[in-house]
Amino acid sequence: MHLSSIFPPMPTPFARDGTVDEAAIKANVSRWLAAGLGGIVALGTNGEAALLDETESDRVVAAARENVPGDRVLIAGVGRESTTATISAARRAAALGADAVLVRPPSLYRGSVNAAALERHYRSVADDSPAPVLLYNYPAFFGTQLQPAFIGRLAAHPNVIGMKETSTDGAQFADVAAAVPDSFTILAGSAPGFYPALCAGARGAILAVACVAPEACLQILSLARHGNHADALRLQQRLNPLARAVTSGHGIAGLKAAMDLIGYAGGDARAPLSPVSREGIEEIRLLLQQCVQA
């Protein structure tokens, strides 16, 4: 499985009646893949996975799979609060054609889930998932920091093949890279730290900004791989304001608004998420012009 690429964590478009818009998913996926991206992440944090029921989640995976060819990778987020529910979601995703599953740590009762219990959770999922497992480290969102030694132990499991590391801390990437085998793929999960992550052990990325600036993300990857670090850094600096605007700045609604502005199907975020203000949309429009159209 080729994971050393860029993967957009696709937002889930909704039709006017609030249902999952499968036609819009297929159109977005085709356009992203035409840009050269290595595949798609469905039901990630930016996919509003927590706001979908299980039937909707399955429809998202099935719709994405229809337009992801066999030479690209479909990753499905399957993290749930219980081990049993996570395994069930992983099995369904695999049956629908997911090539790998992305597993976040349970967060609601994290105070009662110590490191040993969390490791048992991940091992149970890896044991029973028909699809290979990617760990997901995003402590700002889930409240749990996966430590390098912990990741290294799980990386020894034959069905744990990589991770999404959502950090801008180069030391975290370097320490994780030192703790895992060469077969384990580290994917950067924060666009402002993408280039430094590549220098510290990441081989690709899952980036929200890749939904609206896929070519720029792919170019940073190519420049870094070929040792053109000055140009990679300059492009990283140009990308950062847009990347922040469609993540920490305006959230999922901002990412969807950016997609709408350049012809993708973004649409509204699902309640209770708030829409972007007019001022926010104009800010995003200007940043798109400066970055995507530069």
Secondary structure per residue as TSV (DSSP state, phi and psi in degrees):
chain	resnum	aa	ss	phi	psi
A	1	M	-	360.0	128.0
A	2	H	-	-91.1	103.7
A	3	L	-	-106.4	-3.7
A	4	S	S	-83.3	68.9
A	5	S	S	-153.9	-165.2
A	6	I	E	-109.5	135.0
A	7	F	E	-127.5	123.7
A	8	P	-	-81.1	131.0
A	9	P	B	-81.8	93.3
A	10	M	-	-66.5	132.2
A	11	P	-	-65.8	153.3
A	12	T	-	-93.8	114.9
A	13	P	-	-80.0	143.7
A	14	F	B	-117.2	143.8
A	15	A	-	-74.8	174.0
A	16	R	T	-61.0	-29.1
A	17	D	T	-85.7	5.2
A	18	G	S	90.2	-2.6
A	19	T	S	-82.8	162.3
A	20	V	B	-63.7	129.7
A	21	D	-	-93.6	91.7
A	22	E	H	-67.0	-35.3
A	23	A	H	-64.0	-38.9
A	24	A	H	-67.2	-38.6
A	25	I	H	-57.8	-48.8
A	26	K	H	-62.4	-41.3
A	27	A	H	-65.4	-44.0
A	28	N	H	-62.1	-45.4
A	29	V	H	-60.1	-44.8
A	30	S	H	-60.5	-40.8
A	31	R	H	-69.8	-40.9
A	32	W	H	-62.1	-43.6
A	33	L	H	-69.8	-32.1
A	34	A	H	-63.8	-25.1
A	35	A	T	-76.5	-10.2
A	36	G	T	104.6	6.7
A	37	L	-	-67.3	153.3
A	38	G	S	-77.2	-9.3
A	39	G	E	160.3	-158.0
A	40	I	E	-137.2	144.4
A	41	V	E	-108.0	117.8
A	42	A	E	-102.3	146.1
A	43	L	S	64.6	34.0
A	44	G	S	-84.7	-169.9
A	45	T	G	-57.8	-43.1
A	46	N	G	-74.5	-10.8
A	47	G	G	-85.1	7.0
A	48	E	T	55.9	35.0
A	49	A	G	-56.4	-36.8
A	50	A	G	-68.2	-14.9
A	51	L	G	-102.2	6.4
A	52	L	S	-107.9	146.5
A	53	D	-	-85.0	176.3
A	54	E	H	-66.3	-37.3
A	55	T	H	-64.2	-43.7
A	56	E	H	-62.9	-41.8
A	57	S	H	-59.1	-44.1
A	58	D	H	-64.0	-38.1
A	59	R	H	-64.8	-36.8
A	60	V	H	-62.8	-47.3
A	61	V	H	-62.8	-45.3
A	62	A	H	-62.5	-41.9
A	63	A	H	-66.0	-42.2
A	64	A	H	-64.2	-42.3
A	65	R	H	-59.9	-33.5
A	66	E	H	-58.9	-31.3
A	67	N	H	-112.7	9.1
A	68	V	S	-102.6	109.2
A	69	P	-	-70.7	169.7
A	70	G	T	-64.4	-21.1
A	71	D	T	-90.0	3.6
A	72	R	S	-117.4	171.0
A	73	V	E	-113.9	131.5
A	74	L	E	-107.9	117.5
A	75	I	E	-107.4	131.9
A	76	A	E	-117.7	131.1
A	77	G	E	-74.1	127.2
A	78	V	-	-129.3	9.2
A	79	G	-	-62.6	132.0
A	80	R	-	-133.8	172.9
A	81	E	S	-74.4	-29.0
A	82	S	S	-107.4	155.7
A	83	T	H	-63.5	-43.2
A	84	T	H	-60.5	-45.4
A	85	A	H	-68.1	-35.0
A	86	T	H	-65.3	-44.0
A	87	I	H	-62.5	-42.6
A	88	S	H	-61.3	-43.5
A	89	A	H	-64.9	-38.9
A	90	A	H	-64.4	-40.9
A	91	R	H	-65.0	-42.3
A	92	R	H	-65.9	-43.3
A	93	A	H	-61.6	-42.9
A	94	A	H	-63.2	-41.3
A	95	A	H	-64.0	-28.9
A	96	L	T	-86.0	-2.3
A	97	G	T	110.6	7.3
A	98	A	-	-64.5	135.0
A	99	D	S	-81.8	-27.6
A	100	A	E	-153.1	160.0
A	101	V	E	-122.3	141.0
A	102	L	E	-102.7	122.5
A	103	V	E	-119.0	109.4
A	104	R	-	-79.0	158.4
A	105	P	-	-74.9	145.4
A	106	P	-	-58.6	143.6
A	107	S	-	-123.2	-25.4
A	108	L	T	-63.4	-43.3
A	109	Y	T	-109.9	34.5
A	110	R	G	-60.7	-27.1
A	111	G	G	-65.1	-20.1
A	112	S	G	-106.1	4.6
A	113	V	-	-113.6	97.9
A	114	N	-	-79.1	179.4
A	115	A	H	-61.0	-38.0
A	116	A	H	-66.6	-41.6
A	117	A	H	-66.6	-38.9
A	118	L	H	-66.4	-38.6
A	119	E	H	-65.0	-39.4
A	120	R	H	-61.8	-39.7
A	121	H	H	-58.5	-52.1
A	122	Y	H	-65.4	-38.7
A	123	R	H	-66.1	-38.6
A	124	S	H	-64.5	-42.7
A	125	V	H	-63.6	-45.1
A	126	A	H	-64.0	-36.5
A	127	D	H	-63.6	-38.3
A	128	D	H	-105.7	-7.7
A	129	S	-	-79.6	128.5
A	130	P	S	-69.1	-22.4
A	131	A	S	-103.3	148.3
A	132	P	-	-58.5	152.2
A	133	V	E	-106.9	136.4
A	134	L	E	-111.7	128.4
A	135	L	E	-72.3	159.7
A	136	Y	E	-135.7	111.3
A	137	N	E	-109.0	112.1
A	138	Y	-	-149.1	72.5
A	139	P	H	-60.6	-29.5
A	140	A	H	-64.5	-27.2
A	141	F	H	-95.8	-43.7
A	142	F	H	-104.1	-8.6
A	143	G	S	78.0	6.9
A	144	T	-	-126.3	128.2
A	145	Q	-	-98.6	116.8
A	146	L	-	-81.0	115.5
A	147	Q	-	-81.1	153.3
A	148	P	H	-54.1	-41.9
A	149	A	H	-64.7	-39.2
A	150	F	H	-62.2	-46.7
A	151	I	H	-62.4	-40.8
A	152	G	H	-60.9	-39.6
A	153	R	H	-65.3	-43.4
A	154	L	H	-69.6	-31.5
A	155	A	H	-63.5	-19.2
A	156	A	T	-75.2	-15.0
A	157	H	S	-71.1	132.6
A	158	P	T	-64.9	-17.7
A	159	N	T	-104.0	8.7
A	160	V	E	-107.4	108.8
A	161	I	E	-108.9	-8.4
A	162	G	E	176.4	-168.2
A	163	M	E	-158.7	157.7
A	164	K	E	-101.5	118.1
A	165	E	E	-107.6	103.0
A	166	T	-	-92.4	82.5
A	167	S	-	-148.3	154.2
A	168	T	-	-109.8	14.2
A	169	D	-	-92.2	105.4
A	170	G	H	-59.2	-32.5
A	171	A	H	-64.5	-36.1
A	172	Q	H	-62.2	-44.6
A	173	F	H	-63.3	-44.6
A	174	A	H	-63.2	-41.2
A	175	D	H	-69.2	-39.5
A	176	V	H	-65.3	-45.0
A	177	A	H	-58.8	-34.5
A	178	A	H	-73.7	-20.8
A	179	A	H	-95.0	-10.6
A	180	V	S	-116.6	159.1
A	181	P	-	-73.1	163.9
A	182	D	T	-62.2	-25.0
A	183	S	T	-74.4	-12.1
A	184	F	S	-87.7	127.1
A	185	T	E	-101.8	122.1
A	186	I	E	-96.2	124.8
A	187	L	E	-112.0	126.9
A	188	A	E	-68.1	144.1
A	189	G	-	-120.8	3.8
A	190	S	-	-127.6	115.7
A	191	A	G	-61.0	-41.0
A	192	P	G	-61.6	-21.5
A	193	G	G	-106.1	16.2
A	194	F	H	-63.6	-53.8
A	195	Y	H	-61.6	-47.6
A	196	P	H	-58.8	-35.2
A	197	A	H	-64.1	-39.4
A	198	L	H	-62.0	-33.8
A	199	C	H	-74.7	-16.7
A	200	A	T	-113.6	11.4
A	201	G	T	129.7	-13.9
A	202	A	-	-71.9	148.1
A	203	R	-	-112.9	-6.8
A	204	G	E	-172.3	-159.8
A	205	A	E	-162.0	153.6
A	206	I	E	-115.5	105.3
A	207	L	-	-128.0	127.8
A	208	A	G	-57.9	-40.5
A	209	V	G	-66.2	-18.2
A	210	A	G	-65.8	-17.2
A	211	C	G	-67.8	-25.1
A	212	V	T	-122.6	-14.0
A	213	A	-	-137.2	56.6
A	214	P	H	-62.3	-38.5
A	215	E	H	-64.0	-40.9
A	216	A	H	-63.6	-41.1
A	217	C	H	-65.0	-43.1
A	218	L	H	-64.5	-35.2
A	219	Q	H	-68.7	-39.9
A	220	I	H	-60.6	-43.0
A	221	L	H	-60.6	-46.2
A	222	S	H	-65.6	-44.5
A	223	L	H	-61.3	-43.7
A	224	A	H	-65.3	-40.8
A	225	R	H	-63.0	-33.6
A	226	H	T	-92.8	9.5
A	227	G	T	77.6	13.9
A	228	N	-	-91.1	71.4
A	229	H	H	-72.8	-32.5
A	230	A	H	-64.0	-45.8
A	231	D	H	-69.7	-36.5
A	232	A	H	-61.6	-42.3
A	233	L	H	-65.6	-42.2
A	234	R	H	-62.4	-41.8
A	235	L	H	-68.7	-36.9
A	236	Q	H	-59.4	-44.0
A	237	Q	H	-64.6	-34.6
A	238	R	H	-72.0	-32.2
A	239	L	H	-77.9	-28.8
A	240	N	H	-55.8	-45.8
A	241	P	H	-60.5	-40.7
A	242	L	H	-66.8	-42.8
A	243	A	H	-59.3	-42.5
A	244	R	H	-69.4	-36.3
A	245	A	I	-64.2	-35.8
A	246	V	I	-95.7	10.8
A	247	T	I	-128.3	-93.5
A	248	S	I	-65.7	-27.2
A	249	G	I	-72.0	-58.9
A	250	H	T	-122.3	2.7
A	251	G	H	67.7	-160.7
A	252	I	H	-60.8	-39.4
A	253	A	H	-62.1	-35.5
A	254	G	H	-68.5	-39.5
A	255	L	H	-63.3	-43.2
A	256	K	H	-65.2	-38.2
A	257	A	H	-63.9	-40.9
A	258	A	H	-62.5	-40.4
A	259	M	H	-61.0	-45.1
A	260	D	H	-58.9	-39.5
A	261	L	H	-66.0	-25.0
A	262	I	T	-113.5	17.2
A	263	G	T	97.0	3.3
A	264	Y	S	-83.0	170.6
A	265	A	-	-95.1	100.8
A	266	G	-	-100.0	-68.2
A	267	G	-	79.9	-166.6
A	268	D	-	-83.0	148.8
A	269	A	-	-76.4	154.6
A	270	R	-	-80.1	139.2
A	271	A	T	-58.5	140.8
A	272	P	T	-94.9	15.3
A	273	L	S	-65.2	141.3
A	274	S	-	-86.8	146.4
A	275	P	-	-72.9	165.7
A	276	V	-	-82.4	141.7
A	277	S	-	-70.7	164.7
A	278	R	H	-58.3	-40.8
A	279	E	H	-63.3	-38.6
A	280	G	H	-65.0	-40.5
A	281	I	H	-64.5	-40.0
A	282	E	H	-67.1	-36.3
A	283	E	H	-62.5	-45.0
A	284	I	H	-64.4	-39.9
A	285	R	H	-59.1	-45.1
A	286	L	H	-64.8	-42.3
A	287	L	H	-66.7	-36.2
A	288	L	H	-62.4	-42.6
A	289	Q	H	-62.8	-40.2
A	290	Q	H	-72.4	-31.7
A	291	C	H	-99.7	-58.5
A	292	V	T	-71.6	-37.4
A	293	Q	T	-100.4	8.4
A	294	A	-	-71.4	360.0
